[in-house]
Amino acid sequence: MFGKAEPLGWLYYADNSYVATRLLWFSGLRLDSAVYGHRTIELYVKAFLVSRGVEVKHGSPAWGHDLAALGEVAASQDPAFTKEAVARRLRFFERYFDYVRYQGDLVAPDDGNLTWFAFDANITPLDELVAFIRPRIRLEDEDWRRGVIHTLICGDSESGYQHRALTDRNAQVGVIDCLSWGEPDIKFAPSFRHDRPGCQSFS
């Protein structure tokens, strides 16, 4: 359907993964939602990189699933990716790949952190990252208008569940539904601390 060199193809898969992540979350399937959250971010970062001319192929810097490493590659294209708030959230979602998707002998990080499944622990930072990354993908304005997110926001009558999952408690949806590429100034929640050692609160 899409070639690996087309940012529009990566965006299509990222948008669908994002909607699926939120659908899973609101359906109570939080383990699956967390894994999809990692996948969603990976796809958006790769869409961003492809839009800047970086190839996604075996052996290239954009290859693989390590969000922190992909964030460093993205930072070489856009210094905004070096922001602490962005780097912290990328590392936070990496744990869902390490400890949930391919669970090994450890079921939680050994650095004093835990893997959180509270609403604000997963969905809020996911929405923030999507709002930060998605508008930075360089596409033609027409492609943004035809995209999955904009189509859902416009209220296709057959996509009620998806529309609700995308918009419910999503403070970033207005930025995410961009109609041209740009560099929005995202306000990351200062209360995010679930990546800190010894965190014991879901609030």
Phi, psi and omega in degrees: 000311178231148175274158181294343181268005182255113179299330179298323177295315178298321179296319180302311181291323178295315180298315179296322178295323179295313178297318179297322178300314181288324175299314178298318181299309183287349173271359179086006180267073192283328176296314179295320179299319181296318178295318178294328177300316176300313180300318180301312181296318178303315181294321178293318178297318180292324175299317177300312183297316179298323179292344177258009175091009179273129180279143172254099178207161182305128179093349179274160180300335182271006181275150173102182187244000184285108185294323179296317179294318178296325177297324177293321177295318178297324179296333177289342178260332183211108183301344179298336179291350177276353179304139182302318181299323180289311182299320179298317182289324176298315179294324180299313181287339177299328182297334180287334173285316185289320190247352181239307183295311179238069185292129178255220180291329180269140177253357177207155178303150181263019182254015181095353178272168173234171175258118190258143179233018176288157182307306185287338182288332184247308188289317181299308178294331175296311179301321179296316180294318179298318179294328179285316188275312191305312181294344180278354178284123185278110179223163172289149181305321181299323179293323177297318182293332181270359186289165182301312184297311182296321178299318179291320180296324181290349170089045172306124187298339181269004184237040183301315180295317180295319179299314180295316180298323181288323189261334186299123179054032180252094183291346185258002190299327179295325178282321182297321180277065181276152179248004172200159182279151181188195183230076183293149177268096183277134175266105180280136183298122179291345181282350180295117181214014183287355175264005183267143179303137175078010180300128183233014184233143176268356186277000000 
